[in-house]
Amino acid sequence: MRNGLERSRLGLIVSRKTGNAVARNRHKRIVREVFRLNNHKFTENIDLLVRSAPFKGDLKFMNVQSEFTRLTARLAQLSA
């Protein structure tokens, strides 16, 4: 395994500017679930750090999913 990692890992940064504890925890739950469902797309084991920016309105799972897909495609391009 690369860099001694056993699997890809996710780190989250969600500031208080995002909202109250309920809103911050919702952001974390959504990002964790998207990562869990899509971490097989990584060809290598990586440490991924996600900083959730304040978001006006309701955070949607599908929006996070599409952004994550876009970012994994970008990572694949950079590693090639």
mmJSON file of the N, C-alpha and C atoms, coordinates in Angstrom:
{"data_MODEL":{"atom_site":{
"group_PDB":["ATOM","ATOM","ATOM","ATOM","ATOM","ATOM","ATOM","ATOM","ATOM","ATOM","ATOM","ATOM","ATOM","ATOM","ATOM","ATOM","ATOM","ATOM","ATOM","ATOM","ATOM","ATOM","ATOM","ATOM","ATOM","ATOM","ATOM","ATOM","ATOM","ATOM","ATOM","ATOM","ATOM","ATOM","ATOM","ATOM","ATOM","ATOM","ATOM","ATOM","ATOM","ATOM","ATOM","ATOM","ATOM","ATOM","ATOM","ATOM","ATOM","ATOM","ATOM","ATOM","ATOM","ATOM","ATOM","ATOM","ATOM","ATOM","ATOM","ATOM","ATOM","ATOM","ATOM","ATOM","ATOM","ATOM","ATOM","ATOM","ATOM","ATOM","ATOM","ATOM","ATOM","ATOM","ATOM","ATOM","ATOM","ATOM","ATOM","ATOM","ATOM","ATOM","ATOM","ATOM","ATOM","ATOM","ATOM","ATOM","ATOM","ATOM","ATOM","ATOM","ATOM","ATOM","ATOM","ATOM","ATOM","ATOM","ATOM","ATOM","ATOM","ATOM","ATOM","ATOM","ATOM","ATOM","ATOM","ATOM","ATOM","ATOM","ATOM","ATOM","ATOM","ATOM","ATOM","ATOM","ATOM","ATOM","ATOM","ATOM","ATOM","ATOM","ATOM","ATOM","ATOM","ATOM","ATOM","ATOM","ATOM","ATOM","ATOM","ATOM","ATOM","ATOM","ATOM","ATOM","ATOM","ATOM","ATOM","ATOM","ATOM","ATOM","ATOM","ATOM","ATOM","ATOM","ATOM","ATOM","ATOM","ATOM","ATOM","ATOM","ATOM","ATOM","ATOM","ATOM","ATOM","ATOM","ATOM","ATOM","ATOM","ATOM","ATOM","ATOM","ATOM","ATOM","ATOM","ATOM","ATOM","ATOM","ATOM","ATOM","ATOM","ATOM","ATOM","ATOM","ATOM","ATOM","ATOM","ATOM","ATOM","ATOM","ATOM","ATOM","ATOM","ATOM","ATOM","ATOM","ATOM","ATOM","ATOM","ATOM","ATOM","ATOM","ATOM","ATOM","ATOM","ATOM","ATOM","ATOM","ATOM","ATOM","ATOM","ATOM","ATOM","ATOM","ATOM","ATOM","ATOM","ATOM","ATOM","ATOM","ATOM","ATOM","ATOM","ATOM","ATOM","ATOM","ATOM","ATOM","ATOM","ATOM","ATOM","ATOM","ATOM","ATOM","ATOM","ATOM","ATOM","ATOM","ATOM","ATOM","ATOM","ATOM","ATOM","ATOM","ATOM","ATOM","ATOM","ATOM"],
"id":[1,2,3,4,5,6,7,8,9,10,11,12,13,14,15,16,17,18,19,20,21,22,23,24,25,26,27,28,29,30,31,32,33,34,35,36,37,38,39,40,41,42,43,44,45,46,47,48,49,50,51,52,53,54,55,56,57,58,59,60,61,62,63,64,65,66,67,68,69,70,71,72,73,74,75,76,77,78,79,80,81,82,83,84,85,86,87,88,89,90,91,92,93,94,95,96,97,98,99,100,101,102,103,104,105,106,107,108,109,110,111,112,113,114,115,116,117,118,119,120,121,122,123,124,125,126,127,128,129,130,131,132,133,134,135,136,137,138,139,140,141,142,143,144,145,146,147,148,149,150,151,152,153,154,155,156,157,158,159,160,161,162,163,164,165,166,167,168,169,170,171,172,173,174,175,176,177,178,179,180,181,182,183,184,185,186,187,188,189,190,191,192,193,194,195,196,197,198,199,200,201,202,203,204,205,206,207,208,209,210,211,212,213,214,215,216,217,218,219,220,221,222,223,224,225,226,227,228,229,230,231,232,233,234,235,236,237,238,239,240],
"type_symbol":["N","C","C","N","C","C","N","C","C","N","C","C","N","C","C","N","C","C","N","C","C","N","C","C","N","C","C","N","C","C","N","C","C","N","C","C","N","C","C","N","C","C","N","C","C","N","C","C","N","C","C","N","C","C","N","C","C","N","C","C","N","C","C","N","C","C","N","C","C","N","C","C","N","C","C","N","C","C","N","C","C","N","C","C","N","C","C","N","C","C","N","C","C","N","C","C","N","C","C","N","C","C","N","C","C","N","C","C","N","C","C","N","C","C","N","C","C","N","C","C","N","C","C","N","C","C","N","C","C","N","C","C","N","C","C","N","C","C","N","C","C","N","C","C","N","C","C","N","C","C","N","C","C","N","C","C","N","C","C","N","C","C","N","C","C","N","C","C","N","C","C","N","C","C","N","C","C","N","C","C","N","C","C","N","C","C","N","C","C","N","C","C","N","C","C","N","C","C","N","C","C","N","C","C","N","C","C","N","C","C","N","C","C","N","C","C","N","C","C","N","C","C","N","C","C","N","C","C","N","C","C","N","C","C","N","C","C","N","C","C"],
"label_atom_id":["N","CA","C","N","CA","C","N","CA","C","N","CA","C","N","CA","C","N","CA","C","N","CA","C","N","CA","C","N","CA","C","N","CA","C","N","CA","C","N","CA","C","N","CA","C","N","CA","C","N","CA","C","N","CA","C","N","CA","C","N","CA","C","N","CA","C","N","CA","C","N","CA","C","N","CA","C","N","CA","C","N","CA","C","N","CA","C","N","CA","C","N","CA","C","N","CA","C","N","CA","C","N","CA","C","N","CA","C","N","CA","C","N","CA","C","N","CA","C","N","CA","C","N","CA","C","N","CA","C","N","CA","C","N","CA","C","N","CA","C","N","CA","C","N","CA","C","N","CA","C","N","CA","C","N","CA","C","N","CA","C","N","CA","C","N","CA","C","N","CA","C","N","CA","C","N","CA","C","N","CA","C","N","CA","C","N","CA","C","N","CA","C","N","CA","C","N","CA","C","N","CA","C","N","CA","C","N","CA","C","N","CA","C","N","CA","C","N","CA","C","N","CA","C","N","CA","C","N","CA","C","N","CA","C","N","CA","C","N","CA","C","N","CA","C","N","CA","C","N","CA","C","N","CA","C","N","CA","C","N","CA","C","N","CA","C","N","CA","C","N","CA","C","N","CA","C","N","CA","C"],
"label_alt_id":[null,null,null,null,null,null,null,null,null,null,null,null,null,null,null,null,null,null,null,null,null,null,null,null,null,null,null,null,null,null,null,null,null,null,null,null,null,null,null,null,null,null,null,null,null,null,null,null,null,null,null,null,null,null,null,null,null,null,null,null,null,null,null,null,null,null,null,null,null,null,null,null,null,null,null,null,null,null,null,null,null,null,null,null,null,null,null,null,null,null,null,null,null,null,null,null,null,null,null,null,null,null,null,null,null,null,null,null,null,null,null,null,null,null,null,null,null,null,null,null,null,null,null,null,null,null,null,null,null,null,null,null,null,null,null,null,null,null,null,null,null,null,null,null,null,null,null,null,null,null,null,null,null,null,null,null,null,null,null,null,null,null,null,null,null,null,null,null,null,null,null,null,null,null,null,null,null,null,null,null,null,null,null,null,null,null,null,null,null,null,null,null,null,null,null,null,null,null,null,null,null,null,null,null,null,null,null,null,null,null,null,null,null,null,null,null,null,null,null,null,null,null,null,null,null,null,null,null,null,null,null,null,null,null,null,null,null,null,null,null],
"label_comp_id":["MET","MET","MET","ARG","ARG","ARG","ASN","ASN","ASN","GLY","GLY","GLY","LEU","LEU","LEU","GLU","GLU","GLU","ARG","ARG","ARG","SER","SER","SER","ARG","ARG","ARG","LEU","LEU","LEU","GLY","GLY","GLY","LEU","LEU","LEU","ILE","ILE","ILE","VAL","VAL","VAL","SER","SER","SER","ARG","ARG","ARG","LYS","LYS","LYS","THR","THR","THR","GLY","GLY","GLY","ASN","ASN","ASN","ALA","ALA","ALA","VAL","VAL","VAL","ALA","ALA","ALA","ARG","ARG","ARG","ASN","ASN","ASN","ARG","ARG","ARG","HIS","HIS","HIS","LYS","LYS","LYS","ARG","ARG","ARG","ILE","ILE","ILE","VAL","VAL","VAL","ARG","ARG","ARG","GLU","GLU","GLU","VAL","VAL","VAL","PHE","PHE","PHE","ARG","ARG","ARG","LEU","LEU","LEU","ASN","ASN","ASN","ASN","ASN","ASN","HIS","HIS","HIS","LYS","LYS","LYS","PHE","PHE","PHE","THR","THR","THR","GLU","GLU","GLU","ASN","ASN","ASN","ILE","ILE","ILE","ASP","ASP","ASP","LEU","LEU","LEU","LEU","LEU","LEU","VAL","VAL","VAL","ARG","ARG","ARG","SER","SER","SER","ALA","ALA","ALA","PRO","PRO","PRO","PHE","PHE","PHE","LYS","LYS","LYS","GLY","GLY","GLY","ASP","ASP","ASP","LEU","LEU","LEU","LYS","LYS","LYS","PHE","PHE","PHE","MET","MET","MET","ASN","ASN","ASN","VAL","VAL","VAL","GLN","GLN","GLN","SER","SER","SER","GLU","GLU","GLU","PHE","PHE","PHE","THR","THR","THR","ARG","ARG","ARG","LEU","LEU","LEU","THR","THR","THR","ALA","ALA","ALA","ARG","ARG","ARG","LEU","LEU","LEU","ALA","ALA","ALA","GLN","GLN","GLN","LEU","LEU","LEU","SER","SER","SER","ALA","ALA","ALA"],
"label_asym_id":["A","A","A","A","A","A","A","A","A","A","A","A","A","A","A","A","A","A","A","A","A","A","A","A","A","A","A","A","A","A","A","A","A","A","A","A","A","A","A","A","A","A","A","A","A","A","A","A","A","A","A","A","A","A","A","A","A","A","A","A","A","A","A","A","A","A","A","A","A","A","A","A","A","A","A","A","A","A","A","A","A","A","A","A","A","A","A","A","A","A","A","A","A","A","A","A","A","A","A","A","A","A","A","A","A","A","A","A","A","A","A","A","A","A","A","A","A","A","A","A","A","A","A","A","A","A","A","A","A","A","A","A","A","A","A","A","A","A","A","A","A","A","A","A","A","A","A","A","A","A","A","A","A","A","A","A","A","A","A","A","A","A","A","A","A","A","A","A","A","A","A","A","A","A","A","A","A","A","A","A","A","A","A","A","A","A","A","A","A","A","A","A","A","A","A","A","A","A","A","A","A","A","A","A","A","A","A","A","A","A","A","A","A","A","A","A","A","A","A","A","A","A","A","A","A","A","A","A","A","A","A","A","A","A","A","A","A","A","A","A"],
"label_entity_id":["1","1","1","1","1","1","1","1","1","1","1","1","1","1","1","1","1","1","1","1","1","1","1","1","1","1","1","1","1","1","1","1","1","1","1","1","1","1","1","1","1","1","1","1","1","1","1","1","1","1","1","1","1","1","1","1","1","1","1","1","1","1","1","1","1","1","1","1","1","1","1","1","1","1","1","1","1","1","1","1","1","1","1","1","1","1","1","1","1","1","1","1","1","1","1","1","1","1","1","1","1","1","1","1","1","1","1","1","1","1","1","1","1","1","1","1","1","1","1","1","1","1","1","1","1","1","1","1","1","1","1","1","1","1","1","1","1","1","1","1","1","1","1","1","1","1","1","1","1","1","1","1","1","1","1","1","1","1","1","1","1","1","1","1","1","1","1","1","1","1","1","1","1","1","1","1","1","1","1","1","1","1","1","1","1","1","1","1","1","1","1","1","1","1","1","1","1","1","1","1","1","1","1","1","1","1","1","1","1","1","1","1","1","1","1","1","1","1","1","1","1","1","1","1","1","1","1","1","1","1","1","1","1","1","1","1","1","1","1","1"],
"label_seq_id":[1,1,1,2,2,2,3,3,3,4,4,4,5,5,5,6,6,6,7,7,7,8,8,8,9,9,9,10,10,10,11,11,11,12,12,12,13,13,13,14,14,14,15,15,15,16,16,16,17,17,17,18,18,18,19,19,19,20,20,20,21,21,21,22,22,22,23,23,23,24,24,24,25,25,25,26,26,26,27,27,27,28,28,28,29,29,29,30,30,30,31,31,31,32,32,32,33,33,33,34,34,34,35,35,35,36,36,36,37,37,37,38,38,38,39,39,39,40,40,40,41,41,41,42,42,42,43,43,43,44,44,44,45,45,45,46,46,46,47,47,47,48,48,48,49,49,49,50,50,50,51,51,51,52,52,52,53,53,53,54,54,54,55,55,55,56,56,56,57,57,57,58,58,58,59,59,59,60,60,60,61,61,61,62,62,62,63,63,63,64,64,64,65,65,65,66,66,66,67,67,67,68,68,68,69,69,69,70,70,70,71,71,71,72,72,72,73,73,73,74,74,74,75,75,75,76,76,76,77,77,77,78,78,78,79,79,79,80,80,80],
"pdbx_PDB_ins_code":[null,null,null,null,null,null,null,null,null,null,null,null,null,null,null,null,null,null,null,null,null,null,null,null,null,null,null,null,null,null,null,null,null,null,null,null,null,null,null,null,null,null,null,null,null,null,null,null,null,null,null,null,null,null,null,null,null,null,null,null,null,null,null,null,null,null,null,null,null,null,null,null,null,null,null,null,null,null,null,null,null,null,null,null,null,null,null,null,null,null,null,null,null,null,null,null,null,null,null,null,null,null,null,null,null,null,null,null,null,null,null,null,null,null,null,null,null,null,null,null,null,null,null,null,null,null,null,null,null,null,null,null,null,null,null,null,null,null,null,null,null,null,null,null,null,null,null,null,null,null,null,null,null,null,null,null,null,null,null,null,null,null,null,null,null,null,null,null,null,null,null,null,null,null,null,null,null,null,null,null,null,null,null,null,null,null,null,null,null,null,null,null,null,null,null,null,null,null,null,null,null,null,null,null,null,null,null,null,null,null,null,null,null,null,null,null,null,null,null,null,null,null,null,null,null,null,null,null,null,null,null,null,null,null,null,null,null,null,null,null],
"Cartn_x":[0.83,0.0,0.881,0.404,1.179,1.209,2.361,2.565,2.164,2.076,1.744,0.28,-0.559,-1.978,-2.689,-3.621,-4.387,-5.62,-6.135,-7.321,-7.39,-8.239,-8.435,-9.153,-8.763,-9.359,-9.909,-10.898,-11.576,-11.434,-11.067,-11.052,-12.011,-12.726,-13.726,-13.442,-13.616,-13.549,-14.856,-15.644,-16.912,-16.926,-16.867,-16.782,-18.152,-18.117,-19.366,-20.135,-19.46,-20.139,-21.154,-21.015,-21.934,-23.331,-23.411,-24.71,-24.612,-25.769,-25.783,-25.296,-25.261,-24.728,-25.501,-26.796,-27.61,-27.178,-26.983,-26.558,-25.156,-24.239,-22.874,-22.857,-23.609,-23.657,-24.299,-25.276,-25.889,-24.856,-24.068,-23.0,-22.053,-21.638,-20.692,-21.287,-22.549,-23.187,-23.265,-23.641,-23.776,-22.419,-21.389,-20.065,-19.511,-19.689,-19.217,-19.904,-21.2,-21.941,-21.506,-21.304,-20.827,-19.458,-18.579,-17.251,-17.359,-18.201,-18.357,-18.832,-19.766,-20.325,-19.391,-18.418,-17.592,-16.104,-15.672,-14.229,-13.601,-14.387,-13.847,-13.325,-13.692,-13.262,-11.799,-11.224,-9.816,-8.956,-7.993,-7.095,-6.006,-5.723,-4.726,-5.379,-4.775,-5.255,-4.774,-5.701,-5.362,-5.976,-5.454,-6.067,-6.731,-8.046,-8.804,-9.304,-8.993,-9.444,-10.465,-11.67,-12.765,-13.109,-13.103,-13.515,-14.867,-15.86,-17.216,-17.408,-17.663,-17.86,-19.299,-19.508,-20.888,-21.746,-22.954,-23.818,-25.18,-25.626,-26.976,-27.979,-28.988,-29.991,-29.738,-30.393,-30.323,-29.302,-28.378,-27.369,-28.028,-27.867,-28.49,-27.457,-27.849,-26.975,-26.505,-27.392,-27.054,-26.03,-26.097,-25.112,-23.727,-23.655,-22.376,-21.865,-22.765,-22.402,-21.795,-22.413,-21.904,-20.565,-20.404,-19.128,-18.026,-18.353,-17.375,-16.953,-17.894,-17.587,-16.672,-16.942,-16.102,-14.683,-14.566,-13.26,-12.47,-13.153,-12.44,-11.94,-12.696,-12.232,-11.006,-11.014,-9.871,-8.646,-8.826,-7.724,-7.136,-7.989,-7.522,-6.669,-7.073,-6.299,-4.939,-4.905,-3.651,-2.685,-3.22,-2.339,-1.832,-2.467,-2.041,-0.83],
"Cartn_y":[-1.181,0.0,1.255,2.283,3.51,4.274,4.767,5.557,4.83,3.524,2.77,2.847,3.424,3.531,2.225,1.875,0.661,0.935,2.154,2.513,4.034,4.5,5.943,6.458,7.679,8.256,9.643,10.042,11.322,12.156,13.417,14.382,15.508,16.009,17.05,18.283,19.441,20.706,21.423,21.657,22.376,23.472,24.725,25.84,26.182,26.946,27.381,28.36,28.944,29.848,29.098,27.764,26.942,26.969,27.11,27.139,26.519,26.171,25.568,24.115,23.441,22.078,21.134,21.331,20.469,20.61,21.839,22.082,21.534,21.756,21.246,19.729,19.082,17.62,17.083,17.79,17.37,17.423,18.502,18.605,17.416,17.107,16.01,14.668,14.435,13.162,12.973,14.029,13.94,13.673,14.409,14.231,12.845,12.382,11.04,9.959,10.107,9.103,9.1,10.265,10.339,9.693,9.966,9.352,7.843,7.369,5.929,5.229,5.843,5.225,5.292,6.207,6.432,6.217,5.777,5.661,4.555,3.676,2.652,3.251,4.487,5.125,5.557,5.625,6.003,4.819,5.063,3.99,3.757,4.772,4.672,5.049,4.637,5.044,6.456,7.33,8.729,9.198,10.308,11.044,12.254,12.374,13.461,14.371,15.662,16.645,17.541,17.599,18.375,19.509,20.707,21.882,22.322,22.25,22.614,24.108,24.822,26.264,26.566,27.728,28.117,28.089,27.59,27.363,27.959,28.834,29.406,28.411,28.103,27.156,25.768,24.79,23.417,22.637,21.981,21.167,19.888,19.59,18.418,17.332,16.092,14.945,14.872,15.081,14.965,16.022,17.218,18.25,17.843,17.297,16.848,15.67,14.777,13.61,14.038,14.986,15.423,16.145,16.929,17.607,16.601,15.585,14.551,13.782,13.48,12.797,13.652,14.942,15.857,15.891,15.908,15.974,14.671,13.531,12.262,12.159,12.687,12.703,13.592,14.709,15.639,14.984,14.274,13.573,12.504,11.826,10.809,11.439,12.625,13.327,13.745,14.227,14.693,13.554,12.395,11.274,10.565,10.828,10.179,10.854],
"Cartn_z":[0.0,0.0,0.0,-0.621,-0.736,0.584,0.965,2.178,3.44,3.418,4.617,5.028,4.198,4.535,4.21,5.038,4.778,3.939,4.006,3.228,3.106,2.231,2.09,3.325,3.729,4.929,4.626,5.416,5.233,6.495,6.32,7.409,7.071,8.073,7.831,8.675,8.061,8.766,8.474,9.516,9.365,10.417,9.992,10.935,11.511,12.596,13.217,12.336,11.365,10.432,9.578,9.519,8.742,9.345,10.645,11.312,12.687,13.222,14.552,14.469,15.6,15.653,14.74,14.624,13.772,12.31,11.864,10.474,10.227,11.179,11.012,10.957,11.815,11.813,10.541,10.0,8.728,7.612,7.567,6.562,6.69,7.91,8.126,7.725,8.074,7.721,6.213,5.503,4.05,3.401,3.804,3.195,3.516,4.742,5.108,4.276,4.058,3.292,1.831,1.256,-0.132,-0.231,0.735,0.724,0.858,1.753,1.972,0.704,-0.008,-1.208,-2.412,-2.379,-3.563,-3.359,-2.19,-1.974,-2.814,-3.394,-4.294,-5.603,-5.904,-7.144,-7.105,-5.911,-5.803,-6.19,-7.065,-7.482,-6.445,-5.632,-4.577,-3.258,-2.167,-0.857,-0.583,-0.219,0.01,1.318,1.815,2.904,2.27,2.438,1.834,2.939,2.848,3.814,3.137,3.707,3.131,4.074,3.545,4.323,3.786,4.635,4.236,4.453,3.371,3.446,3.854,4.463,4.787,3.531,3.673,2.527,2.819,1.947,2.086,1.531,2.298,1.843,2.401,1.821,2.295,1.479,2.154,1.483,0.974,-0.283,-0.908,-1.159,-0.914,-1.119,-2.563,-3.502,-4.92,-5.344,-4.759,-5.078,-4.596,-3.393,-2.858,-3.673,-4.058,-4.863,-6.2,-6.874,-8.176,-8.025,-6.981,-6.744,-6.436,-5.659,-5.327,-6.584,-7.449,-8.702,-9.57,-9.627,-10.394,-9.829,-8.505,-7.888,-8.061,-8.012,-8.212,-9.643,-10.6,-11.99,-12.12,-11.437,-11.462,-10.825,-9.718,-9.082,-9.997,-10.735,-11.678,-12.773,-13.247,-14.257,-13.716,-12.489,-11.905,-11.616,-11.266,-10.943,-12.2,-13.353,-14.603,-15.213],
"occupancy":[1.0,1.0,1.0,1.0,1.0,1.0,1.0,1.0,1.0,1.0,1.0,1.0,1.0,1.0,1.0,1.0,1.0,1.0,1.0,1.0,1.0,1.0,1.0,1.0,1.0,1.0,1.0,1.0,1.0,1.0,1.0,1.0,1.0,1.0,1.0,1.0,1.0,1.0,1.0,1.0,1.0,1.0,1.0,1.0,1.0,1.0,1.0,1.0,1.0,1.0,1.0,1.0,1.0,1.0,1.0,1.0,1.0,1.0,1.0,1.0,1.0,1.0,1.0,1.0,1.0,1.0,1.0,1.0,1.0,1.0,1.0,1.0,1.0,1.0,1.0,1.0,1.0,1.0,1.0,1.0,1.0,1.0,1.0,1.0,1.0,1.0,1.0,1.0,1.0,1.0,1.0,1.0,1.0,1.0,1.0,1.0,1.0,1.0,1.0,1.0,1.0,1.0,1.0,1.0,1.0,1.0,1.0,1.0,1.0,1.0,1.0,1.0,1.0,1.0,1.0,1.0,1.0,1.0,1.0,1.0,1.0,1.0,1.0,1.0,1.0,1.0,1.0,1.0,1.0,1.0,1.0,1.0,1.0,1.0,1.0,1.0,1.0,1.0,1.0,1.0,1.0,1.0,1.0,1.0,1.0,1.0,1.0,1.0,1.0,1.0,1.0,1.0,1.0,1.0,1.0,1.0,1.0,1.0,1.0,1.0,1.0,1.0,1.0,1.0,1.0,1.0,1.0,1.0,1.0,1.0,1.0,1.0,1.0,1.0,1.0,1.0,1.0,1.0,1.0,1.0,1.0,1.0,1.0,1.0,1.0,1.0,1.0,1.0,1.0,1.0,1.0,1.0,1.0,1.0,1.0,1.0,1.0,1.0,1.0,1.0,1.0,1.0,1.0,1.0,1.0,1.0,1.0,1.0,1.0,1.0,1.0,1.0,1.0,1.0,1.0,1.0,1.0,1.0,1.0,1.0,1.0,1.0,1.0,1.0,1.0,1.0,1.0,1.0,1.0,1.0,1.0,1.0,1.0,1.0,1.0,1.0,1.0,1.0,1.0,1.0],
"B_iso_or_equiv":[0.0,0.0,0.0,0.0,0.0,0.0,0.0,0.0,0.0,0.0,0.0,0.0,0.0,0.0,0.0,0.0,0.0,0.0,0.0,0.0,0.0,0.0,0.0,0.0,0.0,0.0,0.0,0.0,0.0,0.0,0.0,0.0,0.0,0.0,0.0,0.0,0.0,0.0,0.0,0.0,0.0,0.0,0.0,0.0,0.0,0.0,0.0,0.0,0.0,0.0,0.0,0.0,0.0,0.0,0.0,0.0,0.0,0.0,0.0,0.0,0.0,0.0,0.0,0.0,0.0,0.0,0.0,0.0,0.0,0.0,0.0,0.0,0.0,0.0,0.0,0.0,0.0,0.0,0.0,0.0,0.0,0.0,0.0,0.0,0.0,0.0,0.0,0.0,0.0,0.0,0.0,0.0,0.0,0.0,0.0,0.0,0.0,0.0,0.0,0.0,0.0,0.0,0.0,0.0,0.0,0.0,0.0,0.0,0.0,0.0,0.0,0.0,0.0,0.0,0.0,0.0,0.0,0.0,0.0,0.0,0.0,0.0,0.0,0.0,0.0,0.0,0.0,0.0,0.0,0.0,0.0,0.0,0.0,0.0,0.0,0.0,0.0,0.0,0.0,0.0,0.0,0.0,0.0,0.0,0.0,0.0,0.0,0.0,0.0,0.0,0.0,0.0,0.0,0.0,0.0,0.0,0.0,0.0,0.0,0.0,0.0,0.0,0.0,0.0,0.0,0.0,0.0,0.0,0.0,0.0,0.0,0.0,0.0,0.0,0.0,0.0,0.0,0.0,0.0,0.0,0.0,0.0,0.0,0.0,0.0,0.0,0.0,0.0,0.0,0.0,0.0,0.0,0.0,0.0,0.0,0.0,0.0,0.0,0.0,0.0,0.0,0.0,0.0,0.0,0.0,0.0,0.0,0.0,0.0,0.0,0.0,0.0,0.0,0.0,0.0,0.0,0.0,0.0,0.0,0.0,0.0,0.0,0.0,0.0,0.0,0.0,0.0,0.0,0.0,0.0,0.0,0.0,0.0,0.0,0.0,0.0,0.0,0.0,0.0,0.0],
"pdbx_formal_charge":[null,null,null,null,null,null,null,null,null,null,null,null,null,null,null,null,null,null,null,null,null,null,null,null,null,null,null,null,null,null,null,null,null,null,null,null,null,null,null,null,null,null,null,null,null,null,null,null,null,null,null,null,null,null,null,null,null,null,null,null,null,null,null,null,null,null,null,null,null,null,null,null,null,null,null,null,null,null,null,null,null,null,null,null,null,null,null,null,null,null,null,null,null,null,null,null,null,null,null,null,null,null,null,null,null,null,null,null,null,null,null,null,null,null,null,null,null,null,null,null,null,null,null,null,null,null,null,null,null,null,null,null,null,null,null,null,null,null,null,null,null,null,null,null,null,null,null,null,null,null,null,null,null,null,null,null,null,null,null,null,null,null,null,null,null,null,null,null,null,null,null,null,null,null,null,null,null,null,null,null,null,null,null,null,null,null,null,null,null,null,null,null,null,null,null,null,null,null,null,null,null,null,null,null,null,null,null,null,null,null,null,null,null,null,null,null,null,null,null,null,null,null,null,null,null,null,null,null,null,null,null,null,null,null,null,null,null,null,null,null],
"auth_seq_id":[1,1,1,2,2,2,3,3,3,4,4,4,5,5,5,6,6,6,7,7,7,8,8,8,9,9,9,10,10,10,11,11,11,12,12,12,13,13,13,14,14,14,15,15,15,16,16,16,17,17,17,18,18,18,19,19,19,20,20,20,21,21,21,22,22,22,23,23,23,24,24,24,25,25,25,26,26,26,27,27,27,28,28,28,29,29,29,30,30,30,31,31,31,32,32,32,33,33,33,34,34,34,35,35,35,36,36,36,37,37,37,38,38,38,39,39,39,40,40,40,41,41,41,42,42,42,43,43,43,44,44,44,45,45,45,46,46,46,47,47,47,48,48,48,49,49,49,50,50,50,51,51,51,52,52,52,53,53,53,54,54,54,55,55,55,56,56,56,57,57,57,58,58,58,59,59,59,60,60,60,61,61,61,62,62,62,63,63,63,64,64,64,65,65,65,66,66,66,67,67,67,68,68,68,69,69,69,70,70,70,71,71,71,72,72,72,73,73,73,74,74,74,75,75,75,76,76,76,77,77,77,78,78,78,79,79,79,80,80,80],
"auth_comp_id":["MET","MET","MET","ARG","ARG","ARG","ASN","ASN","ASN","GLY","GLY","GLY","LEU","LEU","LEU","GLU","GLU","GLU","ARG","ARG","ARG","SER","SER","SER","ARG","ARG","ARG","LEU","LEU","LEU","GLY","GLY","GLY","LEU","LEU","LEU","ILE","ILE","ILE","VAL","VAL","VAL","SER","SER","SER","ARG","ARG","ARG","LYS","LYS","LYS","THR","THR","THR","GLY","GLY","GLY","ASN","ASN","ASN","ALA","ALA","ALA","VAL","VAL","VAL","ALA","ALA","ALA","ARG","ARG","ARG","ASN","ASN","ASN","ARG","ARG","ARG","HIS","HIS","HIS","LYS","LYS","LYS","ARG","ARG","ARG","ILE","ILE","ILE","VAL","VAL","VAL","ARG","ARG","ARG","GLU","GLU","GLU","VAL","VAL","VAL","PHE","PHE","PHE","ARG","ARG","ARG","LEU","LEU","LEU","ASN","ASN","ASN","ASN","ASN","ASN","HIS","HIS","HIS","LYS","LYS","LYS","PHE","PHE","PHE","THR","THR","THR","GLU","GLU","GLU","ASN","ASN","ASN","ILE","ILE","ILE","ASP","ASP","ASP","LEU","LEU","LEU","LEU","LEU","LEU","VAL","VAL","VAL","ARG","ARG","ARG","SER","SER","SER","ALA","ALA","ALA","PRO","PRO","PRO","PHE","PHE","PHE","LYS","LYS","LYS","GLY","GLY","GLY","ASP","ASP","ASP","LEU","LEU","LEU","LYS","LYS","LYS","PHE","PHE","PHE","MET","MET","MET","ASN","ASN","ASN","VAL","VAL","VAL","GLN","GLN","GLN","SER","SER","SER","GLU","GLU","GLU","PHE","PHE","PHE","THR","THR","THR","ARG","ARG","ARG","LEU","LEU","LEU","THR","THR","THR","ALA","ALA","ALA","ARG","ARG","ARG","LEU","LEU","LEU","ALA","ALA","ALA","GLN","GLN","GLN","LEU","LEU","LEU","SER","SER","SER","ALA","ALA","ALA"],
"auth_asym_id":["A","A","A","A","A","A","A","A","A","A","A","A","A","A","A","A","A","A","A","A","A","A","A","A","A","A","A","A","A","A","A","A","A","A","A","A","A","A","A","A","A","A","A","A","A","A","A","A","A","A","A","A","A","A","A","A","A","A","A","A","A","A","A","A","A","A","A","A","A","A","A","A","A","A","A","A","A","A","A","A","A","A","A","A","A","A","A","A","A","A","A","A","A","A","A","A","A","A","A","A","A","A","A","A","A","A","A","A","A","A","A","A","A","A","A","A","A","A","A","A","A","A","A","A","A","A","A","A","A","A","A","A","A","A","A","A","A","A","A","A","A","A","A","A","A","A","A","A","A","A","A","A","A","A","A","A","A","A","A","A","A","A","A","A","A","A","A","A","A","A","A","A","A","A","A","A","A","A","A","A","A","A","A","A","A","A","A","A","A","A","A","A","A","A","A","A","A","A","A","A","A","A","A","A","A","A","A","A","A","A","A","A","A","A","A","A","A","A","A","A","A","A","A","A","A","A","A","A","A","A","A","A","A","A","A","A","A","A","A","A"],
"auth_atom_id":["N","CA","C","N","CA","C","N","CA","C","N","CA","C","N","CA","C","N","CA","C","N","CA","C","N","CA","C","N","CA","C","N","CA","C","N","CA","C","N","CA","C","N","CA","C","N","CA","C","N","CA","C","N","CA","C","N","CA","C","N","CA","C","N","CA","C","N","CA","C","N","CA","C","N","CA","C","N","CA","C","N","CA","C","N","CA","C","N","CA","C","N","CA","C","N","CA","C","N","CA","C","N","CA","C","N","CA","C","N","CA","C","N","CA","C","N","CA","C","N","CA","C","N","CA","C","N","CA","C","N","CA","C","N","CA","C","N","CA","C","N","CA","C","N","CA","C","N","CA","C","N","CA","C","N","CA","C","N","CA","C","N","CA","C","N","CA","C","N","CA","C","N","CA","C","N","CA","C","N","CA","C","N","CA","C","N","CA","C","N","CA","C","N","CA","C","N","CA","C","N","CA","C","N","CA","C","N","CA","C","N","CA","C","N","CA","C","N","CA","C","N","CA","C","N","CA","C","N","CA","C","N","CA","C","N","CA","C","N","CA","C","N","CA","C","N","CA","C","N","CA","C","N","CA","C","N","CA","C","N","CA","C","N","CA","C","N","CA","C","N","CA","C","N","CA","C","N","CA","C"],
"pdbx_PDB_model_num":[1,1,1,1,1,1,1,1,1,1,1,1,1,1,1,1,1,1,1,1,1,1,1,1,1,1,1,1,1,1,1,1,1,1,1,1,1,1,1,1,1,1,1,1,1,1,1,1,1,1,1,1,1,1,1,1,1,1,1,1,1,1,1,1,1,1,1,1,1,1,1,1,1,1,1,1,1,1,1,1,1,1,1,1,1,1,1,1,1,1,1,1,1,1,1,1,1,1,1,1,1,1,1,1,1,1,1,1,1,1,1,1,1,1,1,1,1,1,1,1,1,1,1,1,1,1,1,1,1,1,1,1,1,1,1,1,1,1,1,1,1,1,1,1,1,1,1,1,1,1,1,1,1,1,1,1,1,1,1,1,1,1,1,1,1,1,1,1,1,1,1,1,1,1,1,1,1,1,1,1,1,1,1,1,1,1,1,1,1,1,1,1,1,1,1,1,1,1,1,1,1,1,1,1,1,1,1,1,1,1,1,1,1,1,1,1,1,1,1,1,1,1,1,1,1,1,1,1,1,1,1,1,1,1,1,1,1,1,1,1]
}}}
